Amino acid sequence: MSVLPPENTMPPTTGLSRRFSVAPMMDWTTPHFRYLARLLSRHTLLYTEMVTTGALIHGDTQRFLRHDPAEYPLALQLGGSHAGELAQCAKLAEQFGFDEVNLNVGCPSDRVQNNMIGACLMGHPDKVAEGVSAMIDATNLPVTVKHRIGINGRESWDELCEFVEKVAAAGCRTFIVHARIAILEGLSPKENRDIPPLKYDWVYRLKQTYPDLEIIINGGIKTFDECHDHLQHTDGVMLGREAYHNPWLLAGVDPEFFGERAPVQTRHEALRAMIPFIESELERGVFLTHISRHLLGLFHGIPGGRQFRRYISENAHKRGAGIEVIQAALEKVREHENPAIAEA
Ligand SMILES: Cc1cc2nc3c(=O)[nH]c(=O)nc-3n(C[C@H](O)[C@H](O)[C@H](O)COP(=O)(O)O)c2cc1C
């Protein structure tokens, strides 16, 4: 994995598509998970975990922006609301080679609310518009916003439209909409991803009302059939938890949504392709368990998958654990082609 210093600017990938993306997820969409995801699909747009503007500006910038060029197309998600800081971070995103910069207006955690980050910003559309406009002025990258359909106390259709219209007037063309409100007091972030009911029809209606905007739908999507249904009404689908827990799903994305053969035909092939990367990470001093925890879902639902997971869980944390743990875990599962992919 390389750190790209600002002077080593990579051109943004051309032809980026938001038809299918994996959601930003703290602690989950780490560079290690993203590397695996990219081995499974060339076209899926990947998002980083959220990084706050404060962390990027005052913390270890190189560490927070670290990624491998193999992960492209890759969007950086920012958390923040101060226009000047957002602009500064959008510039960094471009210098470090990201393909898109996204603003988080969906995260309901208390910790971020105190700093005017995340879903609470849905109550401050002018502030979001100001931030988006500053980001657009600062970079050539596409600037996108990920938000909810509302927050408690501000959950009417008209308020959602006011938000979208103000942010669109600031220059944002792409809205990634988690199709439920966030309840800012009383629910944990996890509950806020399950309890408020999904209202997909609101997202469809946004697309009908603003046909010139790119509207991506997110929340509770699990299968390709569901994706196809949503794509009848919106421009793209974003999957979070299902893509993480069952990453092999991503191997079907290129055939299913882009008319291309999958980059790998078996789970074993994907994991074997990851070995040189894992080795170079281990050499850098990364603990195996920090990498292997993102591989646990790869054999989800197939015979031997449980043994694979158990072997890694029991061995990857041991002192000095290395690549042999992954190789031994692989031997617990029989290799067989996924017919759906082999035929594509
Ligand atoms: C562990 C976890 C961490 C998350 N972190 C973020 C984040 O950093 N930024 C963000 O916009 N959303 C975050 N989310 C929300 C997801 O991006 C997504 O909107 C949500 O999970 C709904 O999609 P899904 O039902 O497909 O998972 C997170 C979700 C999970 C499960």
The ligand as a MOL file (V3000), in Angstrom:
LIG
                    3D

  0  0  0     0  0            999 V3000
M  V30 BEGIN CTAB
M  V30 COUNTS 31 33 0 0 0
M  V30 BEGIN ATOM
M  V30 1 C -20.4540 -0.1010 11.0490 0
M  V30 2 C -21.0780 1.0380 10.2630 0
M  V30 3 C -20.4110 2.2370 10.1530 0
M  V30 4 C -20.9580 3.2960 9.4190 0
M  V30 5 N -20.2240 4.4390 9.2320 0
M  V30 6 C -20.6860 5.3990 8.3870 0
M  V30 7 C -19.8780 6.5070 8.0220 0
M  V30 8 O -18.7120 6.6350 8.4180 0
M  V30 9 N -20.4250 7.4460 7.1940 0
M  V30 10 C -21.7010 7.3250 6.6910 0
M  V30 11 O -22.1440 8.1800 5.9170 0
M  V30 12 N -22.4670 6.2800 7.0170 0
M  V30 13 C -21.9830 5.3000 7.8190 0
M  V30 14 N -22.7420 4.1880 8.0570 0
M  V30 15 C -24.0750 4.0760 7.4180 0
M  V30 16 C -23.9500 3.3870 6.0510 0
M  V30 17 O -23.1620 4.1410 5.1680 0
M  V30 18 C -25.3340 3.1680 5.4270 0
M  V30 19 O -25.9240 4.4180 5.1790 0
M  V30 20 C -26.2560 2.3570 6.3310 0
M  V30 21 O -25.5920 1.2350 6.8780 0
M  V30 22 C -27.5090 1.8930 5.5570 0
M  V30 23 O -27.1560 1.0720 4.4610 0
M  V30 24 P -27.2410 -0.5480 4.5480 0
M  V30 25 O -28.6140 -0.8690 5.0670 0
M  V30 26 O -26.9990 -1.0110 3.1590 0
M  V30 27 O -26.1970 -0.9910 5.5160 0
M  V30 28 C -22.2160 3.1370 8.8010 0
M  V30 29 C -22.8820 1.9040 8.9100 0
M  V30 30 C -22.3260 0.8590 9.6220 0
M  V30 31 C -23.0490 -0.4720 9.7000 0
M  V30 END ATOM
M  V30 BEGIN BOND
M  V30 1 1 1 2
M  V30 2 1 2 3
M  V30 3 2 2 30
M  V30 4 2 3 4
M  V30 5 1 4 5
M  V30 6 1 4 28
M  V30 7 2 5 6
M  V30 8 1 6 7
M  V30 9 1 6 13
M  V30 10 2 7 8
M  V30 11 1 7 9
M  V30 12 1 9 10
M  V30 13 2 10 11
M  V30 14 1 10 12
M  V30 15 2 12 13
M  V30 16 1 13 14
M  V30 17 1 14 15
M  V30 18 1 14 28
M  V30 19 1 15 16
M  V30 20 1 16 17
M  V30 21 1 16 18
M  V30 22 1 18 19
M  V30 23 1 18 20
M  V30 24 1 20 21
M  V30 25 1 20 22
M  V30 26 1 22 23
M  V30 27 1 23 24
M  V30 28 2 24 25
M  V30 29 1 24 26
M  V30 30 1 24 27
M  V30 31 2 28 29
M  V30 32 1 29 30
M  V30 33 1 30 31
M  V30 END BOND
M  V30 END CTAB
M  END
